[in-house]
């Protein structure tokens, strides 16, 4: 959870490369935690990589996320 929170802070500070690295670390430590996937979706959407964003949003929801940012992100991608 700490890596997810740090990744979220990096993302909100505009340090998207650091956010990706940190969120990927969070996933490697606990692949069943939905939030890092949703946060990676947000990062990839900000980078304009819609396919990766969609993958991570869907994975987050698959793992039980009901985060409005994830759901809105998928809606913005037409899903």
C-alpha positions in Angstrom: 0.0 0.0 0.0 2.9 2.4 0.7 4.2 2.0 -2.8 0.8 2.7 -4.2 0.5 5.9 -2.1 4.0 7.0 -3.2 3.1 6.3 -6.8 0.0 8.4 -6.5 2.0 11.3 -5.0 4.5 11.1 -7.9 1.6 11.1 -10.4 0.0 14.1 -8.8 3.4 15.9 -8.8 3.8 15.3 -12.5 6.6 12.8 -12.1 4.9 10.2 -14.3 8.0 8.1 -14.9 8.6 7.7 -11.2 4.9 7.0 -10.7 5.0 4.1 -13.2 8.0 2.6 -11.6 6.6 2.9 -8.1 3.1 1.6 -9.0 4.6 -1.4 -10.8 6.6 -2.1 -7.7 3.3 -2.0 -5.7 1.8 -4.5 -8.1 4.8 -6.8 -7.9 4.5 -6.9 -4.1 0.7 -7.4 -4.1 -0.8 -8.2 -7.4 -4.3 -8.5 -5.9 -4.5 -4.9 -4.7 -6.7 -3.0 -7.2 -5.6 0.6 -6.5 -2.2 0.5 -8.1 -3.8 -0.7 -11.3 -6.3 2.1 -11.3 -3.5 4.6 -10.6 -1.5 3.2 -13.5 -4.5 3.6 -15.6 -4.7 7.3 -14.7 -1.0 7.7 -15.4 -1.2 6.1 -18.8 -4.3 8.1 -19.7 -2.4 11.3 -18.8 0.4 10.1 -21.1 -2.2 9.5 -23.9 -1.7 5.7 -24.0 -5.3 4.8 -24.1 -4.8 1.0 -24.6 -2.6 0.7 -21.5 -4.9 2.9 -19.5 -7.9 0.7 -20.5 -6.0 -2.5 -19.5 -5.1 -1.2 -16.1 -8.6 0.2 -15.4 -10.2 -3.1 -16.3 -7.7 -5.0 -14.2 -8.5 -2.7 -11.2 -12.2 -3.3 -11.6 -11.6 -7.1 -12.0 -9.9 -7.0 -8.7 -12.9 -5.3 -7.0 -12.2 -1.6 -7.4 -15.2 0.8 -7.3 -13.0 3.9 -7.4 -14.9 6.6 -9.3 -11.7 7.7 -11.0 -11.3 4.2 -12.5 -14.9 4.1 -13.6 -14.8 7.6 -15.1 -11.5 6.8 -16.8 -13.0 3.8 -18.5 -16.1 5.9 -19.5 -13.8 8.5 -21.0 -12.3 5.8 -23.1 -15.7 4.7 -24.3 -15.9 1.5 -22.3 
